Amino acid sequence: MAIQASSEIKPLYLWEWFRRLRPGTAPWSASSPNWPTFVQTAVSLLLIVAGARLFVSGVNTIADNLGVSHLVFALLVAPVATELPEKFNSVLWVRRGKDTLALGNMTGAMVFQSSFPVTIGLLLTPWHLAHEALVAAGVALAAGSVLWLTIRLRGRFSARLLLLQGAFFAAYVVYVVSR
């Protein structure tokens, strides 16, 4: 049995604004033109790039004001800032009974965050790893190894294991603050 999702898909914001400017325009449908999709995607991409530049500028300024390495401060703040909206969306979808969307959102975000930006960063920036960066890499490898071993041995995660992952991050925060 095929489930129609069209009732859950809202019209594009751009199309609704266009309809306000031209009241005779038909509501969004499958036969609507494609240009609003491309325009809204381009505007969204520009806003994301502008927001990212603003975020990086803010991280650099705060790191300078605190007297902390830019890399260390970014390692502490960026994971929370970039993944918090994804977590919020997933919580909303779980509350609405859309578990598959929530899980897809989380795994897609994690795959994207761990591959695309890292690749761009490695290819386009010079890497001179300081002591704090090597410690961060070690903590990440240790946390990942614990997850991998748990899946290999038990075949599943538990809430305690996920809290332990938070403890790895907290330990790194304590390490950075105590230096």
Buried (B, 14 or more C-beta within 10 A) or exposed (E): EEEEEEEEEEBBEBBBEBBEEEEEEEEBEEEBEEEBEEBBEEEEEEEEEEEEEEBEEEBEEEBEEEEBBEBBBBBBBBEEEBBEEBBEBBEEBEEEEBEEBBEEBBEEBEEEBEEEEEEEEEEEEEEEEEEBBEBBEEBBEEBEEBBEEBEEEEEEEEEEBEEBBEEBBEBBEEBBEEE
